[in-house]
Amino acid sequence: MEDKKRILDMLAEKKINAEEAMKLLSAINDKRVEEGKTGRFLKILVYKNDDTKPKVNVSIPLMLVKLGAKFIPKDKSFSANINNNSFDLSGLDWDELLKLASKGELGDIFNADIDEDDGNITRVRIFIE
């Protein structure tokens, strides 16, 4: 409840606009978990511009992510390169993320807005659902 009030206060103070407030409120709601439910999928969505339908929509079962995480070398960098923008994800503690997901914690892991050379924006969202 405190988070929602802060978002509404920021909106009232014009620190954010209505669209940004909606996104923040939606992110908070994404984290709400029904009693007894746990996150089941690691999801990756990629949007072009302000499209509501993602251009890329990948759902990976968490059990497969758990298996794959065992093969990620701990001393190697883990990064993503999206349209010549490099994002270092090696700081993510996959074991901790998976532990939280198994306890029912849901929500965003990574969000990025990438300015394209043609003036468009690519939005990337990685989250547990």
N, C-alpha and C positions, 0 to 999 in steps of 0.2 A: 504494500500500500504506500509505503514511504517513497518508493521509486516512482510510482505514478504521480504522486504529488509534486516531486521534483521536476518531472517532465512538464506537467501542467504549469508550474511556476516559471520554467524556462520559456514556455510558449507565451505566457502572459507578459513576461519581460522582453519579449521579441528577440530572445537569444537564438531561438529556432523557429522555423515556420511550421505550419500545420502538417505538411507532408512529412517532415522530419519527426514531428511528435508522433504521428501515426506509426511510423517505422519503429520508433523506440518503444511505444506501447505494445506493438505487435511482438517485438523481441521479448518483452517481459512476459507476455501471454504465452509465447512459445516455451518459456521455461517452466510454466505451471504444469504440474504432473498430476494426473488423476491417481487416486490412491491405488497402489499396487502395480501401476504400469511403469515399465522401464523403457529407455531408448532402445530401439531395435535396429536403426539404420544410420549410417553416416551418409549424409546427402550432400551433393555438390550441384549447385545451380549456377548457370551462367546466363545473364540477360544482356541483350543488346539494347542500348538506349533506354527508353522508358517502357519497353514491352512488358506486359504482365505475364506472358507465356515465356518460359525459359527456352533458350536455344539449346542448352545442354541441361539434362536432368538425369543425374546418376544417383542411384541408391545402392549402397553396399551394406549387406547384412553385417551387424557388429561382430558376429561370430567369425566371419571371414576377415574382418579388420583385426580382430584379436590374433588370429592365426598369422596374418601377414606382418603384424607388428613385431612378432618374434624374430623375423628375418631382417629387420631394419638394423643395420650396424649402429651401435650407440655413438661411435666416434666419427661417423660420417655426416656430412652436411645433407640436409634434406631441403630442397628448394623447388619452387615452381617458377617457370618463366612464361609470362603471359604477355604477348605482344611486346617483346623486348623490355618488359618490366620484371625484374627478378624479385621474388618474395622468399625470404629465408624462413623456413618452417622448422628448422632443426631445434629451436628452443621449445617446441611442443613436447610435453611429457605424455606420450601415447599411453603408457601404462596408467597414469593418473586419469587421463581423459576416459579411458575405457572403464576404469573403476567407478568414476562418477556416473558414467552412462548406465552401468549395471545397477547403480543405486537409484536410478530414475531421474538424474539431472539431465535436462534437455536444453538445447539452445545453441547459439552461434559459437563457432570456433574461430572462424576467419571470415572477414568481409573486406572487399576491396572494390573501389571505383577506379577504373583505368581509363584515362583520356586517350582516345584513339587519334591517329594522325589526321583523319578525315573530320574531326570535330565531334564524333560520336563518343559514347561512353559504354564500356563493358563493365558490368557488375558481376562479381564473383562472390558467392556465399557458400560456406562449408559449415554444416551444422549437424547435430545429432537430433534425431526425431524418433 
